[in-house]
Amino acid sequence: ACFRLLCSLLIPALFLSGILCVCVVVLLWGIRLWIQQRKKQLTSAGKDGKQPLLVAFFHPYCNAGGGGERVLWCAIRTLQKQYRNVTCVVYTGDRDATGEEIVEGAFRRFNIKLTHPVKFVFLEKRYLVEASLYPHFTLLGQSLGSVFLGWEALLKCVPDIYIDSMGYAFTLPLFKYLGGCRVGCYVHYPTISTDMLSVVRNKDTRFNNAAFITNNPIFSKFKLVYYYFFAFMYGLVGSCSDVIMVNSSWTLNHILSLWRAGTCTSVVYPPCDVRTFLDIPLEEEKSTTEHSIVSVSQFRPEKDHPLQIRAFAKLLKEKRLGQQPSLKLILIGGCRNQQDEERVNNLKRLCGELGVSNEVKFRINVPFEELKRHLAEATIGLHTMWNEHFGIGVVECMAAGTVILAHNSGGPKLDIVVPYEGHITGFLAENEDSYAETMAYILSLSPQKRLEIRENARRSVHRFSDQHFEETFLLSVEPLFK
């Protein structure tokens, strides 16, 4: 009787499931056909009568001043130089600026001049990917928000080739299966990583793992299950990509383990404008009465500026015990939004609490020439992000001739601050004490010894030049243009 009851329930359920699956497939196929029809209506032929190949980059914050934006503009410039019949499109949420202002900003900040015009598609729903909208389940919220933002982008412009250049992997199946596009992505850092899973598993308190979760075993287990579920979904959507580019060995290891698409994955080091810094003369420091320590990174929580300030305060405290040269810390970075501006205000308050307000200077959204001047005058380049995926700021500091002190993890540890031809290129540290001690050690070296380290570092950074990026980027994206 039980078996008959089970069969009587199971067979209709399977039948209904089958009908639903067929309906979903038909619906998605219908949407795809409708989108293709829409593309034909929106696309116009060029001067020679041929339709240009539309290559779209999904970069909602293209007017920000970070390393990710430098990759975007270099990639566009590279495609414009290589392919004649290509029109580059940028999906952006920067509606407070015109297309001309955005392109001008790219030139002013990064010294990148495009050879042809770029088409901008301005998106109205960028707020859907703002972390502030999702105080809980932020990863899932932002990822689902990116799908809706991607849908808006797809409706406004259907490209031939779609490249996610900002890490919104959940948009990839949308453009591939509904848009009928060839899809690629440039991964600066995985949305979730095995390191993040280990942080939750080991109940470590960090900026993305609050103390109230680590102190509660039920919350910790629930978050771990949530992270594993998200990692599974992230792997599914990421594996849809036809071409996967990653920015470092650290990112490569995580993407290979999560996406399992090794045949189409390659390391493409981000383009660092090393050539622009190479005209800064390398010579022994003239001034022995003052040293500046410069940090270059956006004011985001993961960059861990508080660690820089606390380590600097500790260094000052120890230095004041004797007659030493005066020191100043200069924090240079971009502010993307109000949250970043609030973060800067909090950092200024921290300086006040530690009594170092007079020695710490903040330089926000500075022009390129000012950035270059600060690096030319600096003795130490400072970087504190744990598991930085790559670290363009680290490379820039080394190219400019500072003695770099970076975090002993991620890209700086595996790819950048590594011995070059057997010679030391910089230093690594992990916590407040080791940063303060290493800064003190660097300052205690003779100017001649510091010059040797700076020369080694400068010779090593040619691996991260614009030219090397162009070559590896074109090799990687070639399958998308076949």
C-alpha positions in Angstrom: 0.0 0.0 0.0 2.8 2.4 0.9 4.6 1.5 -2.3 1.5 2.3 -4.4 1.0 5.5 -2.5 4.6 6.5 -3.2 4.2 5.7 -6.9 1.0 7.6 -7.1 2.7 10.7 -5.6 6.1 10.3 -7.3 4.9 9.8 -11.0 2.8 13.0 -11.0 5.7 14.9 -9.3 8.2 13.7 -12.0 5.7 14.5 -14.7 5.2 18.1 -13.4 9.0 18.5 -12.9 9.5 17.5 -16.5 6.9 19.9 -17.8 8.4 22.7 -15.7 11.9 22.0 -17.0 10.6 22.0 -20.6 8.8 25.3 -19.9 11.9 26.9 -18.5 14.1 25.7 -21.4 11.5 27.0 -23.9 11.2 30.3 -22.0 15.0 30.8 -21.9 15.3 29.9 -25.6 12.6 32.4 -26.4 14.4 35.1 -24.4 17.6 34.3 -26.3 15.9 34.6 -29.7 14.3 37.9 -28.6 17.6 39.2 -27.5 19.3 38.2 -30.8 16.5 39.9 -32.7 17.0 43.0 -30.5 20.7 43.0 -31.3 20.0 43.1 -35.0 17.7 46.1 -34.6 20.3 48.0 -32.4 23.4 47.2 -34.4 24.3 49.5 -37.3 26.9 48.9 -40.0 30.1 50.8 -40.1 31.4 53.1 -42.9 32.6 50.2 -44.9 29.2 48.5 -44.7 30.5 45.8 -42.3 29.1 45.5 -38.8 31.9 46.2 -36.2 32.7 43.5 -33.7 31.3 44.7 -30.4 33.6 43.8 -27.4 32.0 44.8 -24.1 33.7 45.2 -20.8 31.5 44.9 -17.6 33.1 47.4 -15.3 30.5 49.2 -13.1 33.2 51.4 -11.4 35.3 52.2 -14.5 35.9 55.8 -13.2 37.6 54.6 -10.0 41.3 55.1 -9.8 42.5 51.6 -8.8 44.7 48.9 -10.4 41.6 47.2 -11.8 40.7 50.2 -13.9 44.3 50.4 -15.2 43.8 46.9 -16.5 40.6 47.9 -18.2 42.0 50.8 -20.1 45.2 49.0 -21.1 43.0 46.1 -22.4 40.9 48.4 -24.4 44.0 50.2 -25.8 45.5 46.9 -26.7 42.4 45.7 -28.6 42.1 49.0 -30.4 45.7 48.7 -31.6 45.4 45.0 -32.7 41.9 44.9 -34.3 40.6 47.4 -36.8 37.0 46.3 -37.0 36.4 46.3 -33.2 34.2 48.7 -31.2 34.9 48.6 -27.5 31.9 49.1 -25.1 32.1 49.7 -21.3 29.1 49.0 -19.1 29.5 51.5 -16.2 27.4 52.9 -13.4 29.4 56.1 -13.3 26.5 58.3 -14.3 28.0 61.4 -12.6 30.5 61.7 -15.4 30.3 61.9 -19.2 32.2 59.4 -21.5 34.7 62.2 -22.4 35.4 62.9 -18.7 35.9 59.2 -18.0 38.4 58.8 -20.8 40.2 62.0 -19.8 40.3 60.7 -16.2 42.0 57.5 -17.5 44.6 59.6 -19.2 45.1 61.8 -16.2 45.4 59.0 -13.6 47.1 56.3 -15.6 48.8 58.0 -18.5 46.8 55.9 -20.9 45.6 57.4 -24.2 43.1 55.5 -26.3 43.5 55.5 -30.1 39.7 55.3 -30.9 36.5 56.4 -29.2 34.8 54.1 -26.6 31.1 53.5 -26.4 29.7 53.8 -22.8 26.5 52.1 -21.7 25.4 53.8 -18.5 23.7 51.6 -16.0 21.1 52.8 -13.5 21.0 49.9 -11.1 24.6 49.9 -9.9 23.4 50.2 -6.3 22.4 46.5 -6.6 26.1 45.6 -6.3 27.0 47.9 -3.4 28.1 46.0 -0.4 26.2 48.4 1.9 22.9 47.1 0.5 23.6 43.7 2.0 24.7 43.9 5.6 24.3 40.1 5.8 25.0 37.5 3.1 27.0 40.2 1.3 28.7 37.8 -1.2 25.4 36.3 -2.3 23.5 39.6 -2.3 26.1 41.3 -4.5 26.4 38.3 -6.8 22.6 38.2 -7.4 22.6 42.0 -7.7 25.2 41.7 -10.4 22.9 39.4 -12.4 20.1 42.0 -12.4 22.7 44.7 -13.3 24.0 42.4 -16.1 20.5 42.0 -17.4 20.1 45.8 -17.6 23.4 45.9 -19.5 22.4 43.1 -21.9 19.1 44.8 -22.7 20.9 48.1 -23.5 23.6 46.6 -25.7 24.1 43.0 -26.9 27.8 42.5 -27.7 29.6 39.8 -29.7 32.3 39.3 -27.1 31.7 39.9 -23.4 34.5 40.4 -20.9 33.9 40.7 -17.2 36.8 42.8 -16.0 35.7 43.4 -12.4 34.9 40.1 -10.9 31.2 39.7 -11.4 31.3 36.0 -12.5 27.6 35.5 -12.1 27.0 37.6 -15.2 29.0 35.1 -17.4 26.2 32.5 -18.0 23.7 35.4 -18.6 25.7 36.8 -21.5 26.8 33.3 -22.8 23.5 31.5 -22.8 21.0 34.3 -23.1 23.1 36.8 -25.0 24.7 34.3 -27.2 28.1 35.9 -26.6 31.6 34.5 -26.5 32.6 35.3 -22.9 35.9 35.9 -21.1 36.9 37.3 -17.8 39.9 38.9 -16.0 39.9 37.8 -12.4 41.7 40.2 -10.0 40.7 38.1 -7.0 38.3 35.3 -6.5 34.9 36.4 -4.9 35.4 33.5 -2.5 38.6 31.6 -1.9 39.9 28.6 0.0 41.6 31.0 2.3 38.2 32.6 3.2 36.8 29.1 3.9 39.8 28.4 6.2 39.3 31.7 8.1 35.7 30.7 8.9 36.6 27.1 9.6 39.4 28.2 12.0 37.1 30.8 13.6 39.6 33.7 12.9 38.2 37.2 13.4 38.8 39.4 10.4 37.1 42.3 8.6 34.9 39.8 6.7 34.4 37.5 9.7 32.9 39.3 12.7 33.7 38.4 16.3 30.0 37.6 17.1 30.2 34.8 14.4 33.6 33.4 15.5 32.4 33.3 19.2 29.2 31.3 18.3 29.7 27.7 17.1 26.2 27.6 15.5 26.8 30.8 13.6 30.3 29.6 12.5 28.9 26.3 11.2 26.1 28.0 9.4 28.5 30.5 7.8 30.8 27.6 6.7 27.9 25.8 5.0 26.9 29.1 3.3 30.4 29.7 2.1 30.7 26.1 0.7 27.3 26.5 -1.1 28.5 29.9 -2.5 31.9 28.4 -3.5 30.0 25.6 -5.4 27.8 28.2 -7.3 30.8 30.4 -8.0 32.6 27.4 -9.5 29.6 26.6 -11.7 29.2 30.2 -13.2 33.0 30.7 -13.5 33.4 27.5 -15.5 31.1 29.0 -18.2 33.8 31.3 -19.4 35.5 30.6 -22.7 38.7 32.5 -21.7 39.9 33.0 -18.1 42.7 35.4 -17.3 44.1 35.7 -13.7 46.4 38.3 -12.4 48.8 36.3 -10.3 50.0 32.8 -9.2 47.9 33.2 -6.0 44.7 33.9 -7.9 45.5 31.1 -10.4 45.7 28.5 -7.6 42.3 29.5 -6.2 40.5 29.8 -9.5 41.9 26.4 -10.7 40.6 24.7 -7.5 37.2 26.5 -7.7 36.4 26.7 -11.4 38.3 23.6 -12.6 38.9 25.0 -16.1 42.6 24.7 -16.5 42.6 24.4 -20.3 41.3 28.0 -20.8 43.0 29.7 -17.8 46.2 31.7 -17.9 48.2 34.2 -15.8 48.2 37.7 -17.3 50.1 40.0 -15.0 48.3 43.4 -14.8 50.0 46.2 -16.6 52.0 48.4 -14.3 53.2 51.7 -15.7 56.8 50.9 -14.8 58.2 52.9 -17.7 56.8 56.1 -16.4 58.6 55.6 -13.1 62.0 54.6 -14.6 62.9 58.2 -15.4 63.1 58.8 -11.6 66.9 58.9 -11.0 68.2 56.2 -8.6 70.8 57.7 -6.4 71.8 57.8 -2.7 69.3 59.9 -0.7 70.5 63.4 -0.2 68.5 64.2 2.9 69.4 62.4 6.1 67.1 64.6 8.3 63.8 63.4 6.9 62.3 60.2 5.6 58.9 59.6 4.1 57.0 56.3 4.0 54.4 56.2 1.2 51.4 53.9 0.9 49.5 53.6 -2.5 46.2 51.8 -2.4 42.4 52.5 -2.6 40.8 53.2 0.8 39.0 49.9 1.1 38.8 47.8 4.2 40.9 44.9 2.9 43.8 47.2 2.3 44.1 47.5 6.1 45.3 51.1 6.5 44.8 50.9 10.3 47.7 48.4 10.4 49.9 50.9 8.6 49.0 53.7 11.0 49.4 51.5 14.1 52.8 50.2 12.9 54.0 53.7 12.1 52.9 55.0 15.5 54.9 52.1 17.1 57.9 53.0 15.0 57.6 56.7 16.0 57.3 55.8 19.7 60.5 53.8 19.5 62.4 56.4 17.4 61.6 59.2 19.8 63.8 57.5 22.4 66.8 58.7 20.5 67.8 61.6 18.1 66.6 60.3 14.8 65.6 61.8 11.4 62.0 63.0 11.3 59.5 60.6 9.7 56.2 61.1 7.9 53.6 58.6 6.5 51.8 59.6 3.3 48.6 57.6 2.5 47.8 58.0 -1.2 44.6 56.4 -2.5 41.3 56.6 -4.4 37.9 57.1 -2.8 35.1 55.5 -4.8 32.1 56.5 -2.7 30.8 57.8 0.6 31.8 54.7 2.5 35.4 55.2 1.4 35.3 58.8 2.5 33.9 57.7 5.9 36.7 55.2 6.1 39.3 58.0 5.6 37.6 60.0 8.4 37.9 57.0 10.7 41.6 56.7 9.8 42.1 60.3 10.7 40.4 59.8 14.0 42.8 56.8 14.6 45.7 59.0 13.9 44.4 61.5 16.5 44.0 58.7 19.1 47.6 57.5 18.5 49.0 61.0 18.5 50.4 60.9 15.0 48.1 63.3 13.2 50.9 65.7 12.4 53.1 63.0 10.9 50.4 61.3 8.7 49.2 62.9 5.5 46.2 61.8 3.4 46.3 62.4 -0.3 43.0 61.5 -2.0 42.4 60.9 -5.8 45.7 62.6 -6.6 46.8 63.3 -10.2 49.5 60.9 -11.6 52.3 63.5 -11.5 51.7 64.1 -7.7 51.8 60.4 -7.1 55.0 60.1 -9.0 56.6 63.0 -7.0 55.7 61.4 -3.6 57.2 58.1 -4.7 60.3 59.7 -6.0 60.9 61.4 -2.6 59.9 58.3 -0.5 62.4 56.0 1.3 59.9 53.2 2.0 56.9 52.0 0.0 54.3 50.4 2.4 51.6 47.8 1.7 49.6 45.9 4.3 46.8 43.9 2.6 46.6 40.3 3.6 46.4 38.0 0.6 46.6 40.9 -1.9 45.7 39.2 -5.2 48.5 41.0 -7.1 49.6 44.4 -5.9 50.1 47.0 -8.7 51.0 49.6 -6.0 53.8 47.3 -4.8 55.2 47.2 -8.3 54.9 50.9 -8.8 56.8 51.5 -5.5 59.6 49.2 -6.6 59.8 50.8 -10.1 59.9 54.3 -8.6 62.9 53.3 -6.4 61.4 53.0 -2.9 62.4 50.1 -0.6 59.2 48.1 -0.6 57.7 46.6 2.6 54.7 44.4 1.7 52.5 41.8 3.4 54.0 38.3 3.5 51.1 36.7 1.5 49.4 36.6 -1.8 50.8 38.2 -4.9 53.6 40.2 -3.2 55.0 37.0 -1.6 54.6 34.7 -4.6 55.2 36.9 -7.6 56.6 40.4 -6.8 58.8 40.8 -3.8 60.9 37.7 -4.7 64.7 37.5 -5.2 65.8 38.6 -8.7 68.9 37.0 -10.1 69.7 35.9 -6.5 69.4 39.5 -5.0 67.0 40.9 -2.5 64.2 43.1 -4.0 62.3 44.2 -0.8 60.9 43.1 2.5 57.8 41.3 3.8 56.0 41.5 7.2 52.8 40.2 8.8 51.7 42.2 11.9 52.1 45.5 13.7 55.3 44.5 15.4 57.1 43.0 12.4 56.1 46.0 10.2 57.5 48.5 12.8 60.7 46.4 13.3 61.3 46.0 9.5 60.7 49.8 8.9 63.2 50.5 11.6 65.7 48.0 10.0 65.3 49.6 6.6 65.9 53.1 8.0 69.0 51.8 9.8 70.6 50.6 6.6 73.2 52.7 5.0 72.0 54.8 1.9 74.4 52.6 -0.2 72.8 49.4 1.0 69.3 50.8 0.4 70.4 51.9 -3.1 71.4 48.3 -3.9 68.0 46.9 -2.9 66.2 49.7 -4.9 68.3 48.9 -8.0 67.5 45.1 -7.7 63.8 45.9 -7.3 63.8 48.2 -10.4 65.5 45.6 -12.6 62.9 43.0 -11.5 59.7 44.9 -12.5 60.1 44.6 -16.2 58.0 41.4 -15.9 55.0 43.6 -15.2 55.3 46.2 -18.0 52.6 47.4 -20.3 54.3 45.7 -23.2 54.4 42.3 -21.4 50.7 42.7 -20.5 49.7 43.5 -24.1 51.5 40.4 -25.4 50.0 38.0 -22.9 46.5 39.5 -23.0 46.3 39.2 -26.8 47.5 35.6 -26.7 44.8 34.8 -24.0 41.8 36.5 -25.7 42.7 35.2 -29.2 40.2 32.3 -29.0 37.3 34.8 -28.5 38.1 36.5 -31.9 38.2 33.2 -33.9 
